[in-house]
């Protein structure tokens, strides 16, 4: 298969337009149209179902596009493998991390790394666990750190560190000041949860199940920081990383509830793509974070 033609076809699908694909690739629109027709001829299959001025990928075209993404992701990985032999005097490092890790654990590491390797341009992307895992699969990030376990046979998942969790409530909550609260007594409370796909959500649901709590009412939010502020406003209670609640706890705006079952914690994870060679900058950063 001609990879040049495949690259043009993938651009047409991504841009949803022959003209926009031509602009992105820096070629003429007739050249793009000719390339797609030639690829269809080589494969003896219709890739784009055309209707007037519009089109959409056929079933075969959709399948080919999925393979194209994988091929070009591995192409980027091959380039990175070659570049890994260069010294850490210039280059880039893209880190993908779940929101709490990005906000509370990584800034100090990134500062130390940038001071040690000033020629390396560091970029930090933050999203929920599922998004970070997909970034790694697409070779869009060099280092991936997440807050929840990932079930994907394509990825290698390694424990990174343990993180303390706390059950929080507003300072004027009816639960404040109580000692050794039984977990089952919290089932009737409104529980504040992260969105589906978040590693924090998976961990909290697992902890609630372990404690025998089946919340009757829940409210979702897109970050632990928002959840902490909701707890401050006495909207409900939540299990959050201690680092995310530390400032509000220190200011007395919320209180940490003491469960008779004891302290809570969770594992943070490092993800790797087994067949992808790591760049020197990624290896250096991973060595720094331990």
CORSULPE-V213863 format. One record per helix or strand. SS is the DSSP state (hx for helix, st for strand). FROM is the first residue (numbers start at 1). LEN is the number of residues. If there is no record, write none. Layout:
SS_FROM_LEN, SS_FROM_LEN
This chain:
hx_3_13, hx_18_8, hx_29_15, st_48_4, st_54_4, hx_59_25, st_91_7, hx_99_18, st_120_7, hx_129_9, st_143_4, st_155_16, st_181_1, hx_183_4, st_190_5, hx_199_12, st_217_5, hx_224_9, st_237_5, hx_242_9, st_254_4, st_259_1, st_264_10, hx_280_10
